[in-house]
Amino acid sequence: MVQSASTDVVRVNARATDVFDVFNLKHYEGPNQYLETGAIVFDIALTESEKPLSIEEYVAAIGDRYPQLRAEKYQSHAHLFARTVSEVGKLDMGLHLEHWSIQYYPEYARIAIQSLHGKTAHAVVYFVWDWFESITQNREIVYEEQIRILQNKFRQSVYGGPTVYALLRTADKKRIPTFYLWDEGLMQYGYGSKQVRGVATTFDCDSHLDSDFTTRKDDCKAFLGTLGFPVPGGDLVTSLKEATAAAADIGYPVAVKPVVGHKGIGVTADVQNSEELKSAYNRAVNAIPEDQPIRIIVEKSISGSDFRLLCVNGRFVAATERRPASVIGDGESTIAELIERENRKPARLDTPTSAMSKIQCDEAMELYLEEQGLSLDSILEQERTVYLRKVANLSAGGFSIDATRDVHHDNIILAQDIAQHFRLTCLGIDVITHSLSQSWKSGNFGIIEINAAPGIFMHLNPAVGESVDVPSYILETFFESGSHARIPIITFNRVSVGELQETIDHILLQHPDWTIGAVCQDGVFVNRSPKVLNKEYNNNIQNLLRNPRLDLLIAEYNEEVLEKEGIFYYGSNMVVLNDPTETEMTLARDVFEDSTIVVKERDNISIRRRGLIEDYTLGAGEPFTRVYLKEIGTIL
């Protein structure tokens, strides 16, 4: 957008009073001609219905929320708009979205902002637009409410879970290619034969039998006991009568929990008498899915704190203490008011990157307060700490404390010994004890539960203590580096079916055992076998990279596809350009240090690799295929 807009600008989306018009919004899932990442791309222009405020006036208002923007200089209103969208797009939770670009045209500017989730990115752009118009018209905008809506939109996306996002961000940092398989509901890390697929911390290489076994808490507990590991004594019951008899036999206090469950739902610890047992039993029953039989565990309640020991690939990597949500009295406020005040703290954001969730008020909390002779209307005396739950459920407002450095070596050996019995990438071991710095052999130590899909953000971002980079431990189990997650990729801007098949044959002569996927505008092939061509071009690319046997990908990306869909993957090992357009030259942007780029312009050939350039002219009648087939050996 130039400094003075033309009077010929036509409104597209702008309202009658708007100073700015934002239009042509498009989301690219992967690299595109504007950015080497996924991006939201849109145009912005001045409507000239009213004169905008000065850039300085907008900066002054926006700088109240984003002080870092005050220190920068802006060429135009569009420039400031782009920077604001970039900052808002991080959603006040530090999302790894740093890249943006702007291109100026006579009537408008085209802005590209790195994004992850298309619907959230669209909403961010429209929110910033409303914000600018509000500043222009001196209207208030409820920023906190709007950012909360945006955060919730992202949280509800496939990328919004803390564990998924932590792995995604770490994969991005390590340059490990990642994409979501919508039909399967899985995240894929790596391409073709190098791939790993999974849901959160459960992966396709894990034993589904072992994973299912950990959900059968009664059988799993018996198994651990047989191996000599410290598990609390208890019984499996199917009625309140049986539960009462079991508790009397075990001796109070007891813990009550459903056999099937997760995240501490339906679990009650430190049950002191038959009256509490009745409430705990009903809570456990209510947590059981309707299609599951009633099976409840009643076991000895062990005094101490709640800890999670985490093993990755059989190796102990982290430990966290988990404490229930609590409030501290001030002599004036009710517990409900103290909870509300606590929930307003910046650390409690209910986002994928916040150390603590907001405290949840529910029946379990009210019952526990009642056990302590309290209610939400009770006023706590000065400095009195009241825990709101018996169970340290982080998703209900509990908080985590890193304990990795404090773990006694006997407890590390115990965790690793347990992990050896499960063919699982990640294993969470929940224990109760007074301190992990004391050996489990000294007593008062109980294994409460085994988790086959443990959350990891509590270790990466504990409320108290040092961060443990668990996502890196997990991804390094599969990939030593980003390059180990990739297969070779050859990208053309223009290639016929015949040339594609000739290239496949050439490579198979050198690597007869390989599986080669290839796609152009007119066909999809796995080796010489034709496959169904999807009308959505990038779906063909995904289907090939999803193939767990694929050793190499060959793909055509012409200008039309680049503008419509962008590129599905980042990085080519070889790029072959035949009389490329300016847009198609984008393909040569996203290459690696040892990639080969072959460019033909009329009869002139340019070959670039590792900073070296070779130029020559094709001989009379010499086919272009001869040039790039000769170069393929440099990347394989």
Salt bridges, closest charged atoms under 4 A:
ASP18 OD2 - ARG15 NE 2.79
GLU29 OE2 - HIS27 ND1 3.80
ASP43 OD1 - ARG110 NE 2.70
ASP64 OD1 - ARG70 NH2 2.61
GLU72 OE2 - ARG83 NH2 2.80
GLU87 OE2 - ARG83 NH1 3.20
GLU87 OE2 - LYS90 NZ 3.23
GLU98 OE1 - LYS90 NZ 3.22
ASP130 OD1 - ARG15 NH2 3.16
GLU144 OE2 - ARG65 NH2 2.61
GLU184 OE1 - ARG197 NH1 3.70
GLU184 OE1 - ARG546 NH2 2.95
ASP204 OD2 - ARG197 NH2 3.57
ASP218 OD2 - ARG295 NH2 2.67
ASP219 OD2 - ARG216 NE 2.92
GLU276 OE1 - LYS390 NZ 3.26
GLU299 OE1 - LYS221 NZ 3.00
GLU299 OE2 - LYS257 NZ 3.25
ASP306 OD1 - ARG322 NH2 2.92
GLU321 OE2 - ARG323 NE 2.84
ASP330 OD2 - ARG341 NH1 3.07
GLU340 OE2 - ARG344 NH1 3.59
GLU342 OE1 - LYS345 NZ 2.91
GLU342 OE2 - ARG348 NE 2.99
ASP362 OD2 - ARG389 NH2 2.93
GLU371 OE1 - LYS390 NZ 3.09
GLU381 OE2 - ARG384 NH1 3.66
ASP410 OD2 - HIS408 ND1 3.83
ASP410 OD1 - HIS409 NE2 3.32
ASP430 OD1 - ARG308 NE 2.40
ASP430 OD1 - ARG322 NH2 3.02
GLU449 OE1 - LYS217 NZ 3.21
GLU466 OE1 - ARG405 NH2 3.20
GLU476 OE2 - LYS174 NZ 2.81
GLU480 OE1 - HIS484 NE2 3.98
ASP505 OD2 - ARG528 NH2 2.53
ASP579 OD2 - LYS600 NZ 3.75
GLU584 OE1 - ARG494 NH2 3.68
ASP590 OD1 - ARG589 NE 2.70
GLU593 OE2 - ARG610 NH1 3.92
GLU631 OE2 - LYS630 NZ 2.70
